[in-house]
Structures are given as C-alpha cells and as structure tokens.
Amino acid sequence: MPIESYVATLLIGMISGAYMLGMLIWSAAYPEKRVWPPDHATNAIKFRVWFMTILIFSTAFILGLMDWNRFEWPATIRWLTGVPLILIGNIVVWNGVLKIGMDATSGDATGLITDGLYGWSRNPQYVADIVILIGWGLLAASLWILPILSVGILVLLIAPLAEEPWLVEIYGEPYLIYKTKVRRYI
C-alpha cells in the first residue's frame, strides 16, 4: 500500500483528535465559555462531536488493518489480550449508554446517575473507550496507530475535566457529594 494512504489516514485521525483536544482544553480552561458540554446540545453539535470521535476510532481501526502486526508480536498474546479488552470495553460502554441514555452521552442534562457502573467510576464510558483503544492497539500491533491511540486516549482523559464544571453547574450539591465518593476514572 502506498505511503500516501497511511499518511492521509493518519492526518484525518490526528486532525479529528486535535479538534477534540482543542475543544476540550478550551472548555476545561474556560468553563464559562465552554464548547463542551454545550449549553444546548443541538443536533449539529452532537453530530460534530460524534463525527470527530468516530473518525478517531475509525482511523485507528483502518491504520491497524493497513499495518497489521508490524511489531510481529505473537498471535496468541495479541488475540488473548486485545480481543478481551475490546469486548469488555464495548460491554461497559454500551452498558453505560443504556444506563444514562444516548441524549446524556451526547451532552444533554438528563439527570444525575450515580449507581451501576457510575457507582464505580464517574466516567465508565471514557475508561471503557480507553480500554477498547488499548485492546485494538495490542491486537493490531501497528506502528502507524500509535499517534492515533495517543491522541484518542488523551481526548478521553481530558473530556471529564471539561465536563465537571458543567456537571457542578447543572446538578450542584448532589454532584459535589458524588465527586467525593466516586473516583473520576477508576
């Protein structure tokens, strides 16, 4: 496959990641002028955020396939670690989506959820998405996906920092109490 294909795919993922990082860092640094979560989650905002997120994951997937097992790791190690991490991550992510709903996952205030997975982590979906990216990285064993995995994981680690001031603003004291009882990630 021509190097241009790798570079173009990598650029799409990195631009998407840079957009998400910029939006989240801005929102964390200036919560009164935040971009995420939005004051009102319009369909356009939801589409933009989901589209960029999907591009990060998709480019990691495509690059992993294009550069499959560049590191020449043993198949048993890759398949016995990568696949379970991907499966567990997906189970947790979709359990979280079912628990809080797609609207809340997309930036709407729909009520504070503090039980189930949210009793263990304030951000189980982000943690699970990180697990999925790590699992795919192990399974694909690709050099080309490392920048995408890095930016994707960074986006997922910064997202709660942008969301927490908004959660305090929306849910007030109940969220502050919840913060003292449940860790941000694990």
N, C-alpha and C positions, 0 to 999 in steps of 0.2 A: 504494500500500500504506500502511495506517495507521502512523503513527509508533510506536504501541504494539508493533507486530510487530518493528520494528527494535530498540526498547529491550529487549523481552523476550528476543530472541535474543542481544543484546549482554550482557545480565545473566547469562544462562546461561553464556556463554563466559567472562565475567570472574569469576564465582563459581568455575567449574571451575579457571581459571587461578590464582585466589587460593588455593584449596585446595592445588593442586600446589605453588605457591610457598611456602606456609606449611610444608607437609610437608618440602620440600627444604631450605629455610632452617633449619628446626629441626634436621634431620638433619645438615646441614653444621656448624652451630654446636655441636651436642651429639652427636657421633658415638657416645658411649657410651649414649645414649638415642634413637638414630635410629629413624625410622619407615621410611625408605627408604635403602638396600635393607633389607628386613626380615630378622630373624634366621631366620625360617622363612617362606617365601613361600607362604602359604595361598591357596586359590582365591579367598577373599573379598578378600584384599589385592590379588591380581593383578587381579581384576575391578574393584575400586575405582580402581586406578591406570589401567588401560586405559580404563575408562569416562570418567574425567575427561580423559584425553588425547584420546580420540575426540570428546568434547564440544568441546574447544578447536578441533580441526581442523574439525569439522562446523559449528560456529557461524561460523568464518571463511569456510567454503565458502558457507553459506546467506546470510550478510550480503553476501558478494561478488556472489552472484547477484541479491539483492534490490536492491543499489545499484550495479549493473553500470556500469562506466566513468563514474562520477561526475566523474572528473577530465578526461574527454574526451580521453584520450591517443590517439594514432593507433593503429589496429588493428594495423598491421604491427609497430610497436615492441612492443606488448603481446604479440602472439602469437609473435613471433620471439625474445623473451626469456623470457616467462613459461612457455610450454609446454616449451621445452627444460630450463629449471630444474626444473620439476615432474617431467619424465621422468627426468632424470639423478638427481634426489633419490630418486625411487622405486626406480630401479635399484640405487642404493647402499644404501638402507635394506633392501630385500629381499635383497640380496646379503649384507648384514651379518646379517640374521635367519637366513638359510640357513647362514652360517658358524658362528655361535655357538649357534644354536638358539633356539626360542621360549621354552624354560624360562629360559635365561640372560637373554634380552631381558626376561623378566617378573620378574627379581630372584632367581633361583636361582644358586647357585655350581655351575657345571658344568665348570669347568676354565678356565685362563687361555689365551686365544687372542691370539697376538701376530703372526700372519702375515696375508697377504692385505691387505684394507683396514685391518686393525688394525696393520699394519706402517707405515702412513702416518699414522694418527690413532688415539688411544686411544678415541675416541668417534665413529667414522664415521657411525653411525646418527643421533646427535644433530645432527651437522653437516648430514647429508642432509635431516633433517626441517626444519632451518632453511632450507635451500635450497628445499624444497618450499613453505614458508610465504612466502618472498620471491617465488618464482615465481608463486604464486597472487595475492599482493598486486599484482604487476605486471600480471598478466593481468586481474584484476577491476577494478583501478584504482578502488577504492572507499574512500570516506572512513570508512565505518562499520566496516570491518575493521581499521583501524589499531590500535585498542586491543587487539584480539584477537591480531593479529600480534605486537604488542609484548610482551604477557604470554606468548604461546606461545614466542617466541624467548628471553625471559628464563628461562622454565622450562627450556628445553633447554640454556641456558648454565650454569645453576646445578646441574642434575642431576649432572654429573660431580663437582662439589665435595662433594655428599652421598655419592656412591658411592666416592670414592677411599679414605677411611679404612677402609671395609669391605673394599675390594679388598686393601689392605695387610694387614688382619687375616686375611683368608682365604688369600691367596697369598704373603704375606711377601716375602722377599728377591727371588724372581723378578719380582714386580710392581714392586718398587722399582727393580730394574735396568731393566725395561721402561720405567718412567717417565722414566729418564734418557735413553733412546734415541728415544722417540716422543712427539711433542707431544700435548697434551691435545685440541686441536681440529684444527688444520691444520699 
